[in-house]
Amino acid sequence: GGEGEEAVEDPGPGHPGVHRDMAGLLLEQWLDCEKVFEEEVRLVMRGLRREGRDVINYVATCRQAFVEYLGRQDGKQKLVHAFQVEFNAVDMELRALDATKGHLHCLADDLRDALWTKCDEARDAAEQERTSVVEDTFVADHIKALASLFANLVHQETVRFQTTANVARDWYKGVAGADLEDEVPEPHNALTVFTEAVEAAPEGEVEEGSALKPTDVGMLEALKAAIADAIEKLCVTPPPPPPPPDPREVLKPLRLSTYQLAALIPMLRGAAPTAIISVEDAVRTLQQAAALAGSRALPHSWLALLPSQLTSFVALFDRPASGMIDWRRLVLSLCEIPRPTPAQVASVVKELEEVGEPLSNAVGLGVASSLHLWFASSGEPPVKEGENGVPYVEGHREKALHDAVLSIFTRGGKVEMLDMLFYVSAAPVVADAV
């Protein structure tokens, strides 16, 4: 440009709004953070390996020392052997003399005193060994070393997270064109928290026979609390695990599972909201449901049916040969629901009367859902495990079948209970004819 034109500063490559110098500075901060993190983690891992070797060597030394302690010579057998030699040297004829008996008694007293002296020396040596074992600080020292290493590991992870968060915050502020903060939040120092917790741990006397001091236990608890606090501040609460999948329903051929009923009923209701549909439209809807990828609205065996076979099947529900059917009767036949007895129908009517709801075609969905219908009152079938580990049940899941049947006769939030009882009581089992 001309001399009067101002030079436009090149922001450099990268996202618009972030200057090249700023991007380079942020990259340098992040790389330095990663370099320090790797070096510190290497030092911690090296320290853990060193502690492991020290513990192995210490255990081996203790075992060897214990074996040598068990095999030590106490010298008492030599004293007994010397007494036996001197006693046997006295002639048998002289042993009956009083002077000789006094001499032998003196020898026995000397042996007794010598043996007691040896026992006292062994007891003193054992007390000294016990004191050295109790006062040995190897376990406590190495617990502190391990605690410090793990605390340092948590601290380095904390610093890494905070530095990365600051870099990301500054980057997005640069992208948005906002001013950077002059003061950054004070970093969380896990080592300081750990040190303060250790200093606040209660002191105590060493219990006889215990391997750890109370201060060691307090320090481990302090480390646990410090790690939990750091993790709570750094991590996001994970979502709860998804519920286990519903067991697969094993049914007779051409019968529909409750999952398939839940997918097919809305398609039929969309094609015919009043439930009256032509045979051709019903066949077309079934073909679409069978061919719709991912819907699983019909079993795979339905894909092999020819259009003429589907037409013959649907025509079974066209009693007057008018070319029209009620798709509710079609779906009911595929549910394989047993016909109710008069006593079971009377039980449903009685339940409705008890809740103040007369038998009609406008029963509330909540009331209908609470009814104990005859086909869903014997309890859920037992869940079994298949060869591939997939759970399955033989027959329908009762609660799901209960909801599916009600959805067939639900319109505008009301259940046509009267029609449902009539249809189920008179529904022919025509699926066997396919």
Number of C-alpha atoms within 10 A of each C-alpha: 6 6 6 6 7 8 9 6 7 8 15 12 10 10 13 13 15 20 19 16 11 14 20 11 13 18 14 12 16 19 13 13 18 15 12 15 18 13 10 16 18 12 15 19 14 13 15 16 12 12 16 14 11 14 15 11 12 14 11 12 12 12 12 11 12 11 11 11 12 8 9 8 9 12 10 15 11 10 15 15 11 12 17 12 10 11 15 10 9 12 10 9 8 11 15 10 10 10 11 15 13 12 13 17 12 12 16 15 12 14 17 14 12 15 18 13 13 16 14 12 13 13 12 12 12 13 12 12 13 12 11 11 12 15 10 11 13 13 15 16 12 15 18 17 15 18 19 17 20 19 24 20 21 21 23 21 19 20 19 17 16 18 18 18 13 16 18 14 14 20 21 14 16 19 14 12 12 11 9 13 10 6 6 8 9 7 11 15 17 23 21 13 19 25 17 13 19 19 13 13 18 13 12 10 8 14 11 7 7 9 12 14 17 17 19 22 15 18 23 20 16 22 24 16 15 24 21 13 13 19 14 11 11 14 9 8 7 6 6 6 6 6 6 7 8 13 17 21 19 14 15 13 13 16 20 24 25 24 19 17 26 19 17 22 19 14 17 23 17 12 17 16 12 13 17 16 19 20 24 16 15 24 21 16 17 22 18 15 23 22 16 12 9 8 14 16 24 24 15 12 10 16 13 9 14 11 14 10 13 19 16 15 18 24 21 17 21 15 10 8 10 10 14 19 23 17 23 21 19 21 19 21 21 19 21 20 18 13 18 16 11 9 10 15 16 12 16 18 19 15 19 19 12 9 9 10 16 16 18 15 16 17 19 16 19 11 15 22 14 11 16 15 18 18 18 18 12 10 10 14 14 11 15 14 12 11 7 6 8 12 16 18 19 15 19 25 22 18 15 16 21 22 17 21 21 18 19 23 18 20 16 8 13 19 24 22 23 16 14 21 17 11 15 18 16 12 19 17 17 15 19 12 8 13
